[in-house]
């Protein structure tokens, strides 16, 4: 288990799939519908903000533990 606040500010799609327990296509759909915020890197990769994942999972701002595989 790890504190949610210890995760990087920007998360790769693969990491988000593990956190929300959903597939990649679901994560991309959540990005496209605005439920998750993302930024595109110079290499064209999308990364999701940690705060948008927190909002989606409805986690408290402090003390939330997540299982990181």
N, CA, C and O atoms as a GROMACS GRO file, in nm:
protein
  276
    1UNK      N    1   0.084  -0.118   0.000
    1UNK     CA    2   0.000   0.000   0.000
    1UNK      C    3   0.088   0.124   0.000
    1UNK      O    4   0.198   0.124   0.055
    2UNK      N    5   0.040   0.227  -0.062
    2UNK     CA    6   0.114   0.351  -0.074
    2UNK      C    7   0.019   0.469  -0.057
    2UNK      O    8  -0.097   0.461  -0.096
    3UNK      N    9   0.069   0.577   0.000
    3UNK     CA   10  -0.010   0.698   0.012
    3UNK      C   11  -0.038   0.751  -0.129
    3UNK      O   12   0.052   0.758  -0.212
    4UNK      N   13  -0.163   0.788  -0.155
    4UNK     CA   14  -0.199   0.840  -0.286
    4UNK      C   15  -0.116   0.963  -0.319
    4UNK      O   16  -0.076   0.981  -0.434
    5UNK      N   17  -0.090   1.049  -0.221
    5UNK     CA   18  -0.012   1.172  -0.243
    5UNK      C   19   0.133   1.145  -0.281
    5UNK      O   20   0.201   1.236  -0.328
    6UNK      N   21   0.182   1.023  -0.261
    6UNK     CA   22   0.318   0.989  -0.298
    6UNK      C   23   0.331   0.954  -0.446
    6UNK      O   24   0.442   0.943  -0.498
    7UNK      N   25   0.218   0.936  -0.514
    7UNK     CA   26   0.222   0.906  -0.657
    7UNK      C   27   0.268   1.030  -0.733
    7UNK      O   28   0.251   1.142  -0.685
    8UNK      N   29   0.326   1.012  -0.853
    8UNK     CA   30   0.367   1.128  -0.933
    8UNK      C   31   0.248   1.217  -0.968
    8UNK      O   32   0.134   1.170  -0.970
    9UNK      N   33   0.274   1.343  -0.996
    9UNK     CA   34   0.168   1.437  -1.033
    9UNK      C   35   0.102   1.399  -1.165
    9UNK      O   36  -0.017   1.423  -1.185
   10UNK      N   37   0.180   1.340  -1.256
   10UNK     CA   38   0.127   1.292  -1.383
   10UNK      C   39   0.146   1.141  -1.390
   10UNK      O   40   0.254   1.089  -1.362
   11UNK      N   41   0.040   1.072  -1.427
   11UNK     CA   42   0.040   0.926  -1.430
   11UNK      C   43   0.020   0.876  -1.572
   11UNK      O   44  -0.059   0.932  -1.649
   12UNK      N   45   0.090   0.771  -1.607
   12UNK     CA   46   0.070   0.708  -1.738
   12UNK      C   47  -0.063   0.633  -1.739
   12UNK      O   48  -0.118   0.597  -1.634
   13UNK      N   49  -0.113   0.611  -1.858
   13UNK     CA   50  -0.241   0.542  -1.873
   13UNK      C   51  -0.237   0.404  -1.806
   13UNK      O   52  -0.334   0.364  -1.742
   14UNK      N   53  -0.126   0.333  -1.821
   14UNK     CA   54  -0.114   0.200  -1.760
   14UNK      C   55  -0.128   0.203  -1.609
   14UNK      O   56  -0.189   0.114  -1.550
   15UNK      N   57  -0.070   0.305  -1.546
   15UNK     CA   58  -0.081   0.318  -1.400
   15UNK      C   59  -0.225   0.348  -1.359
   15UNK      O   60  -0.274   0.296  -1.259
   16UNK      N   61  -0.292   0.431  -1.438
   16UNK     CA   62  -0.431   0.466  -1.405
   16UNK      C   63  -0.522   0.345  -1.421
   16UNK      O   64  -0.617   0.329  -1.344
   17UNK      N   65  -0.495   0.260  -1.519
   17UNK     CA   66  -0.577   0.139  -1.535
   17UNK      C   67  -0.572   0.054  -1.409
   17UNK      O   68  -0.672  -0.006  -1.370
   18UNK      N   69  -0.453   0.047  -1.346
   18UNK     CA   70  -0.440  -0.031  -1.224
   18UNK      C   71  -0.511   0.036  -1.107
   18UNK      O   72  -0.573  -0.030  -1.024
   19UNK      N   73  -0.501   0.169  -1.100
   19UNK     CA   74  -0.562   0.241  -0.987
   19UNK      C   75  -0.714   0.235  -0.990
   19UNK      O   76  -0.778   0.217  -0.887
   20UNK      N   77  -0.772   0.251  -1.109
   20UNK     CA   78  -0.919   0.253  -1.116
   20UNK      C   79  -0.977   0.117  -1.155
   20UNK      O   80  -1.098   0.100  -1.165
   21UNK      N   81  -0.886   0.021  -1.178
   21UNK     CA   82  -0.926  -0.116  -1.215
   21UNK      C   83  -1.019  -0.117  -1.337
   21UNK      O   84  -1.130  -0.170  -1.334
   22UNK      N   85  -0.967  -0.057  -1.444
   22UNK     CA   86  -1.041  -0.052  -1.571
   22UNK      C   87  -0.941  -0.067  -1.685
   22UNK      O   88  -0.820  -0.053  -1.665
   23UNK      N   89  -0.991  -0.096  -1.802
   23UNK     CA   90  -0.904  -0.113  -1.917
   23UNK      C   91  -0.859   0.019  -1.977
   23UNK      O   92  -0.908   0.126  -1.941
   24UNK      N   93  -0.764   0.009  -2.068
   24UNK     CA   94  -0.709   0.129  -2.133
   24UNK      C   95  -0.816   0.205  -2.210
   24UNK      O   96  -0.820   0.328  -2.206
   25UNK      N   97  -0.903   0.133  -2.281
   25UNK     CA   98  -1.006   0.202  -2.359
   25UNK      C   99  -1.100   0.280  -2.268
   25UNK      O  100  -1.146   0.388  -2.304
   26UNK      N  101  -1.129   0.226  -2.150
   26UNK     CA  102  -1.213   0.298  -2.054
   26UNK      C  103  -1.143   0.425  -2.007
   26UNK      O  104  -1.207   0.530  -1.994
   27UNK      N  105  -1.013   0.417  -1.981
   27UNK     CA  106  -0.938   0.535  -1.937
   27UNK      C  107  -0.940   0.641  -2.046
   27UNK      O  108  -0.962   0.758  -2.017
   28UNK      N  109  -0.917   0.601  -2.171
   28UNK     CA  110  -0.921   0.698  -2.281
   28UNK      C  111  -1.061   0.758  -2.297
   28UNK      O  112  -1.074   0.877  -2.328
   29UNK      N  113  -1.164   0.680  -2.277
   29UNK     CA  114  -1.301   0.732  -2.284
   29UNK      C  115  -1.325   0.835  -2.173
   29UNK      O  116  -1.388   0.938  -2.196
   30UNK      N  117  -1.273   0.806  -2.051
   30UNK     CA  118  -1.286   0.902  -1.941
   30UNK      C  119  -1.212   1.032  -1.970
   30UNK      O  120  -1.256   1.139  -1.931
   31UNK      N  121  -1.099   1.022  -2.040
   31UNK     CA  122  -1.026   1.142  -2.081
   31UNK      C  123  -1.108   1.219  -2.184
   31UNK      O  124  -1.125   1.340  -2.172
   32UNK      N  125  -1.159   1.148  -2.283
   32UNK     CA  126  -1.234   1.212  -2.391
   32UNK      C  127  -1.362   1.279  -2.342
   32UNK      O  128  -1.406   1.379  -2.399
   33UNK      N  129  -1.422   1.224  -2.237
   33UNK     CA  130  -1.546   1.282  -2.184
   33UNK      C  131  -1.520   1.387  -2.076
   33UNK      O  132  -1.613   1.446  -2.022
   34UNK      N  133  -1.392   1.410  -2.044
   34UNK     CA  134  -1.357   1.514  -1.948
   34UNK      C  135  -1.361   1.472  -1.803
   34UNK      O  136  -1.346   1.555  -1.714
   35UNK      N  137  -1.380   1.343  -1.777
   35UNK     CA  138  -1.384   1.296  -1.638
   35UNK      C  139  -1.244   1.280  -1.579
   35UNK      O  140  -1.226   1.283  -1.458
   36UNK      N  141  -1.145   1.264  -1.666
   36UNK     CA  142  -1.005   1.263  -1.626
   36UNK      C  143  -0.933   1.370  -1.707
   36UNK      O  144  -0.955   1.382  -1.828
   37UNK      N  145  -0.846   1.446  -1.641
   37UNK     CA  146  -0.768   1.549  -1.708
   37UNK      C  147  -0.635   1.490  -1.753
   37UNK      O  148  -0.571   1.414  -1.680
   38UNK      N  149  -0.594   1.526  -1.874
   38UNK     CA  150  -0.467   1.474  -1.924
   38UNK      C  151  -0.388   1.585  -1.991
   38UNK      O  152  -0.442   1.689  -2.030
   39UNK      N  153  -0.259   1.560  -2.004
   39UNK     CA  154  -0.169   1.646  -2.080
   39UNK      C  155  -0.094   1.557  -2.178
   39UNK      O  156  -0.066   1.441  -2.151
   40UNK      N  157  -0.063   1.616  -2.293
   40UNK     CA  158   0.010   1.539  -2.394
   40UNK      C  159   0.155   1.581  -2.392
   40UNK      O  160   0.188   1.700  -2.395
   41UNK      N  161   0.242   1.482  -2.388
   41UNK     CA  162   0.386   1.510  -2.386
   41UNK      C  163   0.436   1.540  -2.527
   41UNK      O  164   0.362   1.527  -2.624
   42UNK      N  165   0.562   1.580  -2.536
   42UNK     CA  166   0.624   1.607  -2.666
   42UNK      C  167   0.624   1.483  -2.755
   42UNK      O  168   0.623   1.494  -2.878
   43UNK      N  169   0.625   1.367  -2.694
   43UNK     CA  170   0.628   1.241  -2.769
   43UNK      C  171   0.488   1.193  -2.806
   43UNK      O  172   0.473   1.085  -2.864
   44UNK      N  173   0.386   1.271  -2.774
   44UNK     CA  174   0.249   1.234  -2.808
   44UNK      C  175   0.182   1.142  -2.708
   44UNK      O  176   0.071   1.094  -2.732
   45UNK      N  177   0.247   1.117  -2.595
   45UNK     CA  178   0.188   1.032  -2.492
   45UNK      C  179   0.097   1.115  -2.403
   45UNK      O  180   0.129   1.228  -2.368
   46UNK      N  181  -0.016   1.058  -2.368
   46UNK     CA  182  -0.106   1.124  -2.274
   46UNK      C  183  -0.072   1.081  -2.133
   46UNK      O  184  -0.048   0.963  -2.106
   47UNK      N  185  -0.070   1.177  -2.043
   47UNK     CA  186  -0.053   1.147  -1.902
   47UNK      C  187  -0.168   1.212  -1.826
   47UNK      O  188  -0.211   1.323  -1.858
   48UNK      N  189  -0.216   1.143  -1.726
   48UNK     CA  190  -0.334   1.186  -1.651
   48UNK      C  191  -0.289   1.249  -1.521
   48UNK      O  192  -0.197   1.201  -1.455
   49UNK      N  193  -0.354   1.359  -1.484
   49UNK     CA  194  -0.318   1.425  -1.359
   49UNK      C  195  -0.363   1.343  -1.239
   49UNK      O  196  -0.471   1.283  -1.240
   50UNK      N  197  -0.280   1.342  -1.138
   50UNK     CA  198  -0.312   1.270  -1.014
   50UNK      C  199  -0.440   1.324  -0.952
   50UNK      O  200  -0.522   1.247  -0.902
   51UNK      N  201  -0.458   1.455  -0.955
   51UNK     CA  202  -0.575   1.515  -0.893
   51UNK      C  203  -0.705   1.474  -0.962
   51UNK      O  204  -0.807   1.457  -0.895
   52UNK      N  205  -0.702   1.457  -1.093
   52UNK     CA  206  -0.826   1.414  -1.161
   52UNK      C  207  -0.858   1.270  -1.126
   52UNK      O  208  -0.975   1.232  -1.119
   53UNK      N  209  -0.756   1.188  -1.104
   53UNK     CA  210  -0.780   1.049  -1.060
   53UNK      C  211  -0.838   1.051  -0.919
   53UNK      O  212  -0.928   0.973  -0.889
   54UNK      N  213  -0.787   1.138  -0.832
   54UNK     CA  214  -0.839   1.150  -0.696
   54UNK      C  215  -0.988   1.187  -0.700
   54UNK      O  216  -1.070   1.128  -0.629
   55UNK      N  217  -1.022   1.286  -0.784
   55UNK     CA  218  -1.162   1.328  -0.796
   55UNK      C  219  -1.249   1.214  -0.847
   55UNK      O  220  -1.358   1.190  -0.796
   56UNK      N  221  -1.199   1.143  -0.949
   56UNK     CA  222  -1.276   1.033  -1.007
   56UNK      C  223  -1.303   0.923  -0.905
   56UNK      O  224  -1.413   0.869  -0.898
   57UNK      N  225  -1.202   0.890  -0.826
   57UNK     CA  226  -1.217   0.786  -0.723
   57UNK      C  227  -1.282   0.838  -0.595
   57UNK      O  228  -1.313   0.760  -0.504
   58UNK      N  229  -1.303   0.969  -0.588
   58UNK     CA  230  -1.363   1.033  -0.470
   58UNK      C  231  -1.283   1.004  -0.343
   58UNK      O  232  -1.339   0.968  -0.239
   59UNK      N  233  -1.150   1.021  -0.354
   59UNK     CA  234  -1.062   1.000  -0.241
   59UNK      C  235  -1.045   1.129  -0.162
   59UNK      O  236  -1.053   1.238  -0.219
   60UNK      N  237  -1.021   1.119  -0.032
   60UNK     CA  238  -0.993   1.240   0.046
   60UNK      C  239  -0.859   1.299   0.006
   60UNK      O  240  -0.775   1.230  -0.052
   61UNK      N  241  -0.839   1.426   0.037
   61UNK     CA  242  -0.714   1.492  -0.002
   61UNK      C  243  -0.595   1.443   0.076
   61UNK      O  244  -0.482   1.454   0.028
   62UNK      N  245  -0.614   1.389   0.194
   62UNK     CA  246  -0.504   1.339   0.277
   62UNK      C  247  -0.534   1.199   0.328
   62UNK      O  248  -0.649   1.166   0.358
   63UNK      N  249  -0.431   1.118   0.338
   63UNK     CA  250  -0.443   0.990   0.404
   63UNK      C  251  -0.496   0.874   0.326
   63UNK      O  252  -0.510   0.765   0.381
   64UNK      N  253  -0.527   0.893   0.197
   64UNK     CA  254  -0.581   0.782   0.119
   64UNK      C  255  -0.468   0.686   0.082
   64UNK      O  256  -0.360   0.728   0.039
   65UNK      N  257  -0.493   0.557   0.101
   65UNK     CA  258  -0.397   0.452   0.065
   65UNK      C  259  -0.445   0.383  -0.061
   65UNK      O  260  -0.564   0.356  -0.077
   66UNK      N  261  -0.352   0.354  -0.151
   66UNK     CA  262  -0.386   0.282  -0.273
   66UNK      C  263  -0.291   0.165  -0.288
   66UNK      O  264  -0.178   0.168  -0.240
   67UNK      N  265  -0.339   0.063  -0.355
   67UNK     CA  266  -0.256  -0.054  -0.382
   67UNK      C  267  -0.190  -0.035  -0.517
   67UNK      O  268  -0.257  -0.023  -0.619
   68UNK      N  269  -0.058  -0.032  -0.515
   68UNK     CA  270   0.019  -0.014  -0.638
   68UNK      C  271   0.084  -0.146  -0.671
   68UNK      O  272   0.156  -0.203  -0.590
   69UNK      N  273   0.057  -0.194  -0.792
   69UNK     CA  274   0.111  -0.324  -0.835
   69UNK      C  275   0.246  -0.308  -0.899
   69UNK      O  276   0.306  -0.406  -0.941
   0.00000   0.00000   0.00000
